[in-house]
Every structure is written in structure tokens, then in C-alpha cells.
Amino acid sequence: MTSFLAATAVAVSKDDVSDFLEALPAFLPPDQASQQLLPDLLETLRAITALAEP
């Protein structure tokens, strides 16, 4: 599962990181508490992506 997520994250980041990152908050519930989780989510995605890097 981790390998799949890492490969998917790398594929997304290669396509267009800025569009992905811009859209990401829309996938979280709109309340303030959920939106405050965005930095943690981004950190987790970066960590998963790093797993796939050589």
C-alpha cells in the first residue's frame, strides 16, 4: 500500500504540483479545524513521496 501511495504521489507531483496543492483544501471539510490539518496532510504527502525517491 505504501508503495502504491508513494508512486501515486510522485506521479501527481510530476504532473503539476501547484494545481494539486491549490485544490487540496477543497477535499477537506470546510470547517476551521479540518482546514488547520492541511499542513500535517502536506507533510504526510511529502513523506510518502520521499519514499519513492531514489
C-alpha positions as CSV (number, residue, x, y, z in Angstrom):
1,M,0.0,0.0,0.0
2,T,2.8,2.4,0.9
3,S,4.5,1.7,-2.5
4,F,1.2,2.5,-4.3
5,L,0.7,5.7,-2.4
6,A,4.3,6.8,-3.0
7,A,4.1,6.1,-6.7
8,T,0.8,7.9,-7.0
9,A,2.1,10.9,-5.1
10,V,5.2,11.0,-7.3
11,A,3.0,10.8,-10.4
12,V,0.8,13.6,-9.2
13,S,3.8,15.8,-8.2
14,K,5.4,15.3,-11.7
15,D,2.2,16.4,-13.5
16,D,1.5,19.7,-11.8
17,V,2.3,20.3,-8.1
18,S,0.8,23.8,-7.9
19,D,-2.6,22.8,-9.2
20,F,-2.7,19.8,-6.9
21,L,-1.7,21.8,-3.8
22,E,-4.1,24.6,-4.7
23,A,-7.0,22.1,-4.9
24,L,-6.1,20.1,-1.8
25,P,-8.0,22.2,0.7
26,A,-11.2,21.7,-1.2
27,F,-11.0,18.0,-0.4
28,L,-11.1,18.7,3.3
29,P,-14.3,19.6,5.2
30,P,-14.7,23.4,5.2
31,D,-14.7,23.9,9.0
32,Q,-11.7,25.6,10.5
33,A,-10.5,22.6,12.5
34,S,-10.3,20.4,9.4
35,Q,-8.6,23.1,7.3
36,Q,-6.0,23.5,10.1
37,L,-5.0,19.9,9.3
38,L,-3.7,20.9,5.9
39,P,-0.1,21.4,7.0
40,D,0.0,18.0,8.6
41,L,-1.5,16.4,5.5
42,L,1.0,18.1,3.2
43,E,3.9,16.9,5.5
44,T,2.5,13.3,5.3
45,L,2.2,13.5,1.5
46,R,5.8,14.8,1.2
47,A,7.0,11.9,3.4
48,I,5.1,9.4,1.3
49,T,6.6,10.9,-1.9
50,A,10.1,10.8,-0.4
51,L,9.7,7.0,0.0
52,A,9.5,6.6,-3.8
53,E,12.5,8.8,-4.5
54,P,15.8,7.0,-5.3
